Amino acid sequence: MAFKTPASSRGYFLALALFLAAFEAAAAPPASYHLIDPSMADKTVVLTGRDLTPEQVVQVARYGAKVALTPEARRRSADAHALLLEAAAEGVSVYWFNRGSGSGREKFIFTGDPLSPQNKMFLEARQLAIFRRGALAGLGPEISEEELVRAMLVVRANTMSFEAASPQLTQRLLDLLNYRITPVVQSRSTVGEGDLGPFTNVSAAMVGAGNSYYRGIRMPAAEALKAAGLEPLVPFGADDSELESTNSYATGQAALLLFDAREALSWADLVYSIDLNGMNSSISPLSQPVQANRPFKWLNWDAGRVLDMLRGSYLFELDEKRIIQDPESLRASSIRQGAAWQAWAQLRDVVLIQMNSSDHNPAVRVGASPTDSWELATPQLAQFYVKGSARNHGQHGYIFSNANWDPYPMANEIEAFTIALANMDTAVAQRMLRFTNTFFTLIAPSDESPGEPGRFHVTQGSEIAATALMQEIQGLINPVPPEGNALIQNVEDLQGQTRLKVTRARAVVENTVDLLAEDLLTGTYWLDMRKSQDSKRSFGAAPTAVWTAFRATLPFNGIGPESAARPIHEIAATFIRSNPAASFYKDNSREPGGARQISE
């Protein structure tokens, strides 16, 4: 006998089923989610707020290193928080605290002492509600790389030491990194003028709302906190603004970009030294007199670097068959690569400032006085002066509304580097293709082939691959058009699109590595050709080291355990990504100006 479920019950069960399905979907990780390799989990990066490096960001974001704030950094933030509370108690208007934000900037949220029982209860409830709403904020898809979320968190932990965050908010940001609680963050919830959206997702995880990954396992954020032995955060003061008003989502990605791009540029120099050997090139364009005639510092630096890689090569010996001048792509590669290094260094300099200073609105300056500069004593700015009292140990200062969250110094340099890298890639692609022309090589592979080359023989496949990669790169370097939409009742009328710019730049770096892999296949093949011509030839220590290691991975005849299961192009790209360039060549030359060494 069949039983019929009443319509009301059917509706209930249908609603329950839909709820459970939605819950399961929310808790299921994307199929393409990439977890970090926590191989540095026993290392601690100490944050001062002033000297965070891209290398340290990578250690925390990509390899799971823990973080700690110095006592001075904690005290700086605690003093700023105390000044914020004192400002409200003194009746000073503070944007995004006792006054609203955006279109609500002229509205008073509360008046009087924020620590009075009534105001304290109000602020705690208000902040908690704002933090919890962050679980529903943003535009997907979700960020698919754990390292990106961790990168934005470590940059914000460093810069937030300048902000008026409550001590418990400061600690919770460290907790997320140290316990490896990685909030689920929507990728497209920022227009590049302050990464508000992504950090609202982070704020939700802090209070146990939304979803997070705990040590790589996706679960409700409340469960992740419980698994780590943490209570949900109790935010206070202006904690929503202290966490959200930042460009750390873009800056964290820029730090990863710098690290990966430096490795790609280092490999470009190495592969170039291999190509010069493979072509039996004239190395006169790299020589000191030539470089002295046009003293562009970064170009001279790169030429000297590649020349040093070639020290000991047969290219310095007289060869009557060597042509007097190579194709421009070979002659000018050090120029393109030196220019890309220069653009990289310019980007690095602005990113270092961006992630070691405050881009928060409002700006809190503890200790600033009316006598510090003439404008601070004027009536307009004096209204934002906080005198201080026993409540904050008598510390005074200013709290100003500002536009410091405009990221344009960094955004501009990201695009400039992307274009410089693409111009380098053009030379890489063209010099690789010149090996198909006996006008330059003087010999064909069939003339000097040391045995059957098998499927490793350089074929049209590399030509097609290089062309396909360049087509992608060309599409990615088009600058993002400047944008100005009058959002939030016309208050926020500029957008930086920094997310788009840094995403494109990172894609170009990835394509550059793939292009260099094709060039590595070609260049090392021609080293075999030149060695076959004369077994006594040497190529210099660095090119020889790369060639030897690569041949151990992919034998010349293409017969080996890896090549039987994977395309040779993938093997070459994996070889580059798995082997730091510094393992084959590490110099001690200082970058132009001598201020720093290029880190390897």
C-alpha positions as CSV (number, residue, x, y, z in Angstrom):
1,M,0.0,0.0,0.0
2,A,1.3,3.5,-0.9
3,F,1.2,6.3,1.5
4,K,0.7,9.9,0.3
5,T,2.6,12.7,1.9
6,P,0.5,15.8,2.7
7,A,1.2,18.8,0.5
8,S,2.4,20.8,3.4
9,S,4.9,18.0,4.4
10,R,6.0,17.6,0.8
11,G,6.8,21.3,0.8
12,Y,8.7,21.0,4.0
13,F,10.8,18.1,2.8
14,L,11.4,19.8,-0.6
15,A,12.6,22.9,1.2
16,L,14.8,20.8,3.4
17,A,16.2,18.9,0.5
18,L,17.0,22.2,-1.3
19,F,18.6,23.6,1.8
20,L,20.8,20.5,2.3
21,A,21.8,20.5,-1.4
22,A,22.7,24.2,-1.2
23,F,24.7,23.5,2.0
24,E,26.6,20.6,0.4
25,A,27.3,22.8,-2.7
26,A,28.6,25.5,-0.5
27,A,30.8,23.1,1.4
28,A,32.2,21.4,-1.6
29,P,35.5,22.7,-2.9
30,P,35.9,23.6,-6.5
31,A,37.4,20.8,-8.5
32,S,40.3,23.0,-9.5
33,Y,41.2,24.3,-6.0
34,H,44.9,24.3,-5.5
35,L,46.2,23.7,-2.0
36,I,49.6,25.0,-0.8
37,D,52.6,22.9,0.0
38,P,53.1,23.5,3.8
39,S,56.8,22.6,3.7
40,M,57.8,25.7,5.6
41,A,55.2,25.3,8.4
42,D,58.0,25.2,11.0
43,K,59.3,28.6,9.9
44,T,58.1,31.9,11.3
45,V,58.2,35.2,9.4
46,V,58.3,38.2,11.7
47,L,56.3,41.1,10.6
48,T,57.4,44.6,11.5
49,G,55.1,46.5,9.1
50,R,58.2,48.0,7.4
51,D,60.3,45.4,5.7
52,L,58.1,42.5,4.3
53,T,59.6,41.1,1.1
54,P,58.1,39.1,-1.8
55,E,60.2,36.2,-0.7
56,Q,58.6,36.2,2.7
57,V,55.1,36.5,1.2
58,V,55.9,33.4,-0.8
59,Q,57.1,31.6,2.3
60,V,53.9,32.3,4.1
61,A,51.4,32.1,1.2
62,R,52.8,29.2,-0.9
63,Y,54.7,27.1,1.7
64,G,52.8,27.6,4.9
65,A,55.2,29.6,7.1
66,K,53.7,31.1,10.2
67,V,53.8,34.8,11.1
68,A,54.4,36.8,14.2
69,L,54.1,40.6,14.9
70,T,56.9,42.3,16.7
71,P,56.0,44.0,20.0
72,E,56.6,47.4,18.4
73,A,54.2,46.6,15.6
74,R,51.5,45.4,18.0
75,R,52.0,48.5,20.2
76,R,51.7,50.8,17.2
77,S,48.4,49.3,16.2
78,A,47.1,49.3,19.8
79,D,48.0,53.0,20.2
80,A,46.2,53.8,17.0
81,H,43.1,51.9,18.2
82,A,43.2,53.8,21.5
83,L,43.5,57.1,19.6
84,L,40.4,56.1,17.5
85,L,38.4,55.5,20.7
86,E,39.6,58.7,22.3
87,A,38.7,60.7,19.2
88,A,35.1,59.7,19.4
89,A,35.0,60.4,23.1
90,E,36.3,63.9,22.4
91,G,33.7,64.5,19.8
92,V,36.1,64.4,16.8
93,S,34.3,63.2,13.7
94,V,36.0,60.0,12.3
95,Y,35.1,58.6,8.9
96,W,33.9,55.0,9.0
97,F,33.6,55.0,12.8
98,N,31.3,57.5,14.5
99,R,30.5,58.8,11.1
100,G,29.3,56.6,8.2
101,S,31.3,55.6,5.1
102,G,30.7,56.2,1.4
103,S,27.4,57.8,0.8
104,G,26.7,57.7,4.6
105,R,29.8,59.8,5.4
106,E,27.7,62.7,6.8
107,K,25.6,60.5,9.1
108,F,26.5,60.0,12.8
109,I,26.6,56.3,13.7
110,F,26.9,57.1,17.4
111,T,28.0,60.0,19.7
112,G,30.1,60.1,22.9
113,D,32.4,57.6,24.5
114,P,32.5,54.3,22.6
115,L,33.4,52.5,25.8
116,S,30.3,53.6,27.7
117,P,28.1,50.6,28.4
118,Q,25.4,51.6,25.9
119,N,27.8,52.5,23.1
120,K,30.0,49.4,23.7
121,M,27.0,47.1,23.4
122,F,25.8,48.9,20.3
123,L,29.2,48.8,18.6
124,E,29.8,45.1,19.4
125,A,26.4,44.2,18.0
126,R,26.9,46.4,14.9
127,Q,30.3,45.1,14.1
128,L,29.3,41.5,14.6
129,A,26.3,42.0,12.2
130,I,28.6,43.6,9.6
131,F,31.2,40.8,9.9
132,R,28.5,38.1,9.5
133,R,27.1,39.7,6.4
134,G,30.4,39.2,4.7
135,A,29.6,35.6,4.1
136,L,27.1,36.6,1.4
137,A,29.2,39.3,-0.2
138,G,31.2,39.3,-3.4
139,L,31.0,38.0,-6.9
140,G,32.3,34.6,-7.9
141,P,33.9,32.4,-8.9
142,E,35.7,31.6,-5.7
143,I,39.5,32.1,-5.6
144,S,40.9,28.7,-6.7
145,E,44.4,29.0,-5.2
146,E,44.9,28.9,-1.5
147,E,48.2,30.8,-1.8
148,L,46.3,33.9,-3.2
149,V,44.2,34.1,-0.1
150,R,47.1,33.6,2.2
151,A,49.1,36.2,0.3
152,M,46.4,38.8,0.8
153,L,46.2,37.9,4.5
154,V,49.9,38.2,5.2
155,V,50.1,41.5,3.4
156,R,47.2,42.8,5.4
157,A,48.6,41.5,8.7
158,N,51.7,43.5,7.9
159,T,50.0,46.8,6.9
160,M,47.3,46.5,9.5
161,S,50.0,47.1,12.1
162,F,49.6,50.8,11.1
163,E,45.8,50.8,11.5
164,A,43.5,51.3,14.5
165,A,42.5,47.6,14.6
166,S,41.3,46.1,17.9
167,P,44.0,43.8,19.5
168,Q,41.6,40.8,19.0
169,L,41.2,41.6,15.3
170,T,45.0,41.8,14.9
171,Q,45.4,38.5,16.6
172,R,42.7,36.8,14.6
173,L,44.3,37.7,11.3
174,L,47.5,36.0,12.5
175,D,45.5,33.0,13.7
176,L,44.0,32.5,10.2
177,L,47.6,32.2,8.8
178,N,49.1,30.2,11.7
179,Y,46.3,27.7,12.0
180,R,45.9,27.5,8.2
181,I,42.3,28.6,8.2
182,T,41.8,29.8,4.7
183,P,38.5,31.6,4.1
184,V,36.6,31.0,1.0
185,V,36.9,34.3,-0.9
186,Q,35.1,35.5,-4.0
187,S,37.5,36.5,-6.8
188,R,35.6,39.3,-8.5
189,S,34.4,41.5,-5.6
190,T,36.7,44.4,-6.1
191,V,37.0,47.1,-8.7
192,G,40.6,47.9,-7.7
193,E,40.2,51.0,-5.5
194,G,40.5,49.2,-2.2
195,D,39.7,45.4,-2.0
196,L,36.6,45.7,0.1
197,G,34.8,42.6,-1.1
198,P,37.4,39.9,-0.6
199,F,38.0,41.1,2.9
200,T,34.4,41.0,3.8
201,N,34.6,37.3,3.1
202,V,37.6,37.1,5.4
203,S,35.7,39.0,8.2
204,A,32.9,36.5,8.0
205,A,35.2,33.6,8.6
206,M,36.6,35.3,11.6
207,V,33.3,35.3,13.4
208,G,32.4,31.8,12.2
209,A,30.2,32.6,9.2
210,G,30.6,31.3,5.6
211,N,33.0,28.6,4.7
212,S,36.8,28.1,5.1
213,Y,39.4,25.5,4.5
214,Y,41.1,24.1,7.6
215,R,44.4,22.6,6.7
216,G,43.1,22.0,3.2
217,I,39.7,20.5,4.1
218,R,36.7,22.6,3.3
219,M,34.1,23.1,6.0
220,P,31.8,25.8,7.6
221,A,34.0,28.5,9.1
222,A,32.5,27.9,12.5
223,E,33.8,24.3,12.3
224,A,37.2,25.4,11.2
225,L,37.6,27.8,14.2
226,K,36.4,25.0,16.5
227,A,38.9,22.5,15.0
228,A,41.7,25.0,15.6
229,G,40.5,25.6,19.2
230,L,39.5,29.2,18.5
231,E,36.4,31.1,19.6
232,P,34.6,33.3,17.1
233,L,36.0,36.8,17.0
234,V,34.2,39.6,18.9
235,P,34.9,42.6,16.7
236,F,34.8,46.2,18.1
237,G,35.4,49.8,17.3
238,A,35.9,50.2,13.5
239,D,37.2,46.7,12.9
240,D,35.2,46.3,9.7
241,S,37.0,49.3,8.1
242,E,40.4,48.3,9.6
243,L,40.3,44.9,7.9
244,E,38.5,45.9,4.6
245,S,40.0,49.2,3.6
246,T,43.1,48.0,1.9
247,N,44.5,46.8,-1.5
248,S,46.1,43.7,0.0
249,Y,44.3,41.4,-2.4
250,A,46.0,43.0,-5.3
251,T,49.3,43.6,-3.5
252,G,49.6,40.0,-2.3
253,Q,49.2,38.9,-5.9
254,A,51.8,41.5,-7.0
255,A,54.2,40.0,-4.5
256,L,53.7,36.5,-6.0
257,L,54.1,38.0,-9.4
258,L,57.4,39.6,-8.5
259,F,58.8,36.4,-7.2
260,D,57.7,34.3,-10.2
261,A,58.7,36.9,-12.7
262,R,62.2,37.2,-11.2
263,E,62.6,33.5,-11.7
264,A,61.3,33.7,-15.3
265,L,63.7,36.5,-16.1
266,S,66.6,34.6,-14.6
267,W,65.7,31.6,-16.8
268,A,65.5,33.9,-19.8
269,D,69.1,34.9,-19.3
270,L,70.2,31.2,-18.9
271,V,68.3,30.0,-22.0
272,Y,69.7,33.0,-24.0
273,S,73.2,31.8,-23.1
274,I,72.3,28.4,-24.4
275,D,70.9,29.8,-27.6
276,L,74.0,31.8,-28.3
277,N,76.1,28.7,-28.0
278,G,73.7,26.8,-30.1
279,M,73.8,29.3,-32.9
280,N,77.6,29.7,-32.8
281,S,76.9,33.3,-32.3
282,S,79.1,36.4,-32.3
283,I,79.1,37.7,-28.7
284,S,80.4,41.2,-29.6
285,P,77.0,42.8,-28.8
286,L,77.5,41.9,-25.2
287,S,81.1,43.2,-24.9
288,Q,82.0,46.1,-22.6
289,P,83.0,48.6,-25.3
290,V,79.6,48.1,-27.1
291,Q,77.8,48.5,-23.8
292,A,79.7,51.6,-22.8
293,N,78.6,53.3,-26.0
294,R,75.0,53.3,-24.7
295,P,75.0,53.4,-20.9
296,F,71.5,52.2,-20.0
297,K,72.3,50.7,-16.7
298,W,70.0,47.7,-16.7
299,L,70.9,46.8,-20.3
300,N,74.6,46.9,-19.4
301,W,73.9,44.9,-16.3
302,D,72.1,42.1,-18.2
303,A,74.7,42.0,-21.0
304,G,77.4,41.5,-18.4
305,R,75.4,38.9,-16.6
306,V,74.9,36.8,-19.8
307,L,78.5,37.4,-20.8
308,D,79.6,36.0,-17.4
309,M,77.4,32.9,-18.0
310,L,79.3,32.3,-21.2
311,R,82.8,32.6,-19.7
312,G,84.8,29.7,-21.0
313,S,82.6,29.0,-24.0
314,Y,84.0,28.2,-27.4
315,L,82.3,31.4,-28.6
316,F,85.4,33.3,-27.4
317,E,87.6,31.3,-29.7
318,L,88.2,32.2,-33.3
319,D,86.0,30.4,-35.8
320,E,86.3,31.2,-39.5
321,K,82.8,29.8,-40.1
322,R,81.1,32.0,-37.5
323,I,79.0,34.7,-39.2
324,I,79.7,38.3,-38.3
325,Q,76.2,39.3,-37.2
326,D,73.3,37.2,-35.9
327,P,69.6,37.9,-36.4
328,E,68.4,40.8,-34.4
329,S,66.4,38.6,-32.0
330,L,69.7,37.1,-30.9
331,R,71.7,40.3,-30.9
332,A,69.0,42.3,-29.1
333,S,67.8,39.7,-26.5
334,S,69.9,41.2,-23.8
335,I,68.4,44.6,-24.6
336,R,64.9,43.3,-24.3
337,Q,65.7,41.2,-21.2
338,G,67.6,44.1,-19.5
339,A,64.6,46.3,-20.2
340,A,62.3,43.7,-18.6
341,W,64.6,43.5,-15.6
342,Q,64.3,47.3,-15.3
343,A,60.5,47.2,-15.4
344,W,60.6,44.4,-12.8
345,A,62.8,46.5,-10.5
346,Q,60.5,49.5,-10.8
347,L,57.5,47.3,-10.0
348,R,59.3,45.8,-7.0
349,D,60.1,49.2,-5.6
350,V,56.5,50.3,-5.6
351,V,55.2,47.0,-4.3
352,L,57.6,47.2,-1.4
353,I,56.2,50.5,-0.4
354,Q,52.6,49.4,-1.0
355,M,52.9,46.4,1.4
356,N,55.0,48.2,4.0
357,S,52.8,51.2,4.6
358,S,49.2,52.2,5.2
359,D,46.7,52.5,2.4
360,H,43.8,52.7,4.8
361,N,41.0,55.3,5.0
362,P,41.0,57.0,7.5
363,A,44.7,57.7,8.2
364,V,45.6,57.5,11.9
365,R,48.8,59.3,13.0
366,V,49.6,58.9,16.6
367,G,51.9,61.6,17.9
368,A,51.3,64.1,15.1
369,S,51.0,67.7,16.4
370,P,49.8,71.0,15.1
371,T,53.4,72.3,15.0
372,D,54.5,69.5,12.6
373,S,53.5,71.4,9.5
374,W,51.7,74.6,8.7
375,E,48.5,73.1,7.4
376,L,47.9,71.1,10.6
377,A,47.4,74.3,12.6
378,T,44.6,75.6,10.3
379,P,41.0,75.5,11.5
380,Q,40.0,73.0,8.8
381,L,42.5,70.3,9.8
382,A,42.6,71.2,13.5
383,Q,39.1,69.8,13.9
384,F,40.5,66.3,13.4
385,Y,43.1,66.7,16.1
386,V,42.8,64.3,19.1
387,K,44.2,65.9,22.3
388,G,44.4,62.6,24.3
389,S,43.6,61.9,27.9
390,A,44.3,59.3,30.6
391,R,42.0,57.0,28.6
392,N,44.7,56.5,26.0
393,H,47.8,57.4,28.1
394,G,47.7,61.0,27.0
395,Q,48.7,60.3,23.4
396,H,47.6,62.8,20.8
397,G,47.4,62.7,17.0
398,Y,45.2,63.2,13.9
399,I,42.7,61.1,12.1
400,F,42.1,62.1,8.5
401,S,39.8,61.0,5.7
402,N,42.0,60.4,2.7
403,A,42.4,58.7,-0.7
404,N,45.4,56.5,0.2
405,W,43.6,53.4,-1.1
406,D,44.1,54.5,-4.6
407,P,46.6,51.9,-5.9
408,Y,47.8,53.6,-9.1
409,P,51.6,53.7,-8.5
410,M,51.4,49.9,-8.3
411,A,48.7,49.4,-10.9
412,N,50.6,51.4,-13.5
413,E,53.9,49.6,-12.9
414,I,52.1,46.2,-13.2
415,E,51.0,47.0,-16.7
416,A,54.4,48.5,-17.6
417,F,56.1,45.3,-16.5
418,T,53.6,43.2,-18.4
419,I,54.3,45.1,-21.6
420,A,58.1,44.9,-21.1
421,L,57.9,41.2,-20.5
422,A,55.9,40.6,-23.7
423,N,58.4,42.6,-25.7
424,M,61.1,40.3,-24.3
425,D,59.0,37.3,-25.2
426,T,58.9,38.5,-28.9
427,A,62.7,38.2,-29.0
428,V,62.6,34.8,-27.3
429,A,60.1,33.5,-29.9
430,Q,61.9,34.9,-32.9
431,R,65.4,33.8,-31.9
432,M,64.1,30.3,-31.3
433,L,62.6,30.2,-34.8
434,R,65.8,31.3,-36.5
435,F,67.3,27.9,-35.8
436,T,65.2,26.6,-38.6
437,N,67.2,28.7,-41.1
438,T,70.6,27.4,-42.3
439,F,71.5,31.0,-43.4
440,F,72.2,31.6,-39.7
441,T,73.0,28.1,-38.4
442,L,75.2,27.2,-41.5
443,I,74.4,23.5,-40.8
444,A,71.2,21.5,-40.8
445,P,70.5,18.9,-38.1
446,S,70.9,16.1,-40.7
447,D,74.5,17.2,-41.3
448,E,75.8,16.6,-37.8
449,S,73.1,14.5,-36.1
450,P,74.8,12.5,-33.3
451,G,72.6,9.5,-33.7
452,E,68.9,9.1,-34.3
453,P,67.1,12.0,-32.7
454,G,63.8,10.2,-32.5
455,R,60.8,12.3,-31.4
456,F,63.0,14.8,-29.6
457,H,64.0,16.2,-33.0
458,V,63.1,19.9,-33.2
459,T,60.0,20.0,-35.4
460,Q,57.2,22.3,-36.5
461,G,55.6,21.6,-33.1
462,S,57.9,24.1,-31.3
463,E,57.2,26.7,-34.0
464,I,53.5,26.3,-33.6
465,A,53.7,26.3,-29.8
466,A,55.8,29.5,-29.8
467,T,53.3,31.2,-32.1
468,A,50.3,30.1,-30.1
469,L,51.9,31.3,-26.8
470,M,52.7,34.7,-28.4
471,Q,49.1,35.1,-29.5
472,E,48.0,34.6,-25.9
473,I,50.6,37.0,-24.6
474,Q,49.7,39.6,-27.2
475,G,46.0,39.5,-26.1
476,L,47.0,39.8,-22.4
477,I,49.1,42.9,-22.7
478,N,46.4,45.3,-23.9
479,P,46.1,47.8,-21.1
480,V,42.9,47.8,-19.1
481,P,41.0,51.0,-20.2
482,P,40.9,53.7,-17.5
483,E,37.5,53.5,-15.8
484,G,35.4,55.9,-13.9
485,N,31.9,54.9,-12.8
486,A,30.0,57.1,-10.3
487,L,29.3,54.4,-7.7
488,I,27.9,54.8,-4.1
489,Q,25.9,57.9,-5.0
490,N,28.8,59.4,-7.0
491,V,31.2,59.2,-4.0
492,E,33.4,56.4,-5.4
493,D,33.8,57.5,-9.0
494,L,37.3,56.0,-9.9
495,Q,38.1,52.4,-10.4
496,G,41.7,51.0,-10.6
497,Q,40.9,47.5,-12.0
498,T,44.1,46.3,-10.3
499,R,42.7,42.8,-10.0
500,L,42.5,42.6,-13.8
501,K,46.0,44.0,-14.3
502,V,47.8,41.7,-11.9
503,T,45.8,38.6,-13.1
504,R,46.9,39.4,-16.7
505,A,50.5,40.0,-15.6
506,R,50.6,36.6,-13.8
507,A,49.2,34.9,-16.8
508,V,51.9,36.4,-19.0
509,V,54.6,35.2,-16.6
510,E,53.2,31.7,-16.8
511,N,53.1,31.8,-20.6
512,T,56.7,33.2,-20.6
513,V,57.9,30.1,-18.7
514,D,56.1,27.9,-21.3
515,L,57.8,29.8,-24.1
516,L,61.2,29.5,-22.5
517,A,60.6,25.8,-22.2
518,E,60.1,25.6,-26.0
519,D,63.3,27.6,-26.4
520,L,65.1,25.3,-24.0
521,L,64.2,22.3,-26.1
522,T,65.5,24.1,-29.2
523,G,68.7,25.5,-27.6
524,T,69.8,22.3,-25.9
525,Y,69.2,20.4,-29.1
526,W,71.6,22.7,-30.9
527,L,74.2,22.3,-28.2
528,D,74.2,18.6,-29.1
529,M,74.7,19.7,-32.8
530,R,77.6,21.9,-31.9
531,K,79.2,19.2,-29.8
532,S,78.8,16.8,-32.6
533,Q,80.7,19.2,-34.9
534,D,83.6,19.4,-32.4
535,S,83.6,17.3,-29.3
536,K,86.2,19.6,-27.7
537,R,83.8,22.5,-27.6
538,S,82.8,23.9,-24.2
539,F,79.8,26.1,-23.6
540,G,80.5,27.8,-20.3
541,A,79.7,26.6,-16.8
542,A,76.1,27.7,-16.5
543,P,74.8,26.6,-20.0
544,T,76.7,23.3,-19.5
545,A,75.1,22.7,-16.1
546,V,71.6,23.3,-17.5
547,W,72.2,21.2,-20.6
548,T,73.6,18.3,-18.5
549,A,70.7,18.4,-16.0
550,F,68.1,18.6,-18.7
551,R,69.6,15.7,-20.6
552,A,69.4,13.6,-17.4
553,T,65.7,14.4,-17.5
554,L,65.1,14.2,-21.2
555,P,67.8,12.2,-23.2
556,F,68.7,13.5,-26.6
557,N,67.1,10.6,-28.4
558,G,63.8,11.2,-26.5
559,I,63.8,7.7,-25.1
560,G,63.3,7.8,-21.3
561,P,60.8,7.0,-18.6
562,E,59.4,10.6,-18.6
563,S,59.2,11.1,-22.3
564,A,57.3,7.9,-22.7
565,A,54.4,9.2,-20.6
566,R,54.5,13.0,-21.1
567,P,54.9,15.4,-24.0
568,I,58.4,16.8,-24.2
569,H,57.0,20.3,-24.0
570,E,55.5,19.6,-20.6
571,I,58.7,17.9,-19.5
572,A,60.7,21.1,-20.4
573,A,58.3,23.4,-18.7
574,T,58.2,21.3,-15.5
575,F,62.1,21.3,-15.5
576,I,62.2,25.1,-15.5
577,R,59.5,25.4,-12.8
578,S,61.1,22.8,-10.6
579,N,64.7,24.1,-10.8
580,P,65.6,27.5,-9.5
581,A,67.8,29.3,-12.0
582,A,70.2,30.0,-9.2
583,S,71.0,26.3,-9.0
584,F,72.8,26.7,-12.3
585,Y,74.0,30.3,-12.1
586,K,74.3,32.5,-9.1
587,D,76.3,35.7,-9.4
588,N,77.0,38.3,-6.8
589,S,76.6,41.3,-9.0
590,R,74.6,44.2,-7.6
591,E,71.8,45.7,-9.6
592,P,72.4,49.1,-11.2
593,G,73.1,51.7,-8.5
594,G,74.4,49.1,-6.1
595,A,71.5,49.5,-3.6
596,R,70.5,45.9,-3.5
597,Q,71.4,42.5,-4.8
598,I,69.0,40.8,-7.1
599,S,67.7,38.0,-4.8
600,E,68.1,34.5,-6.3
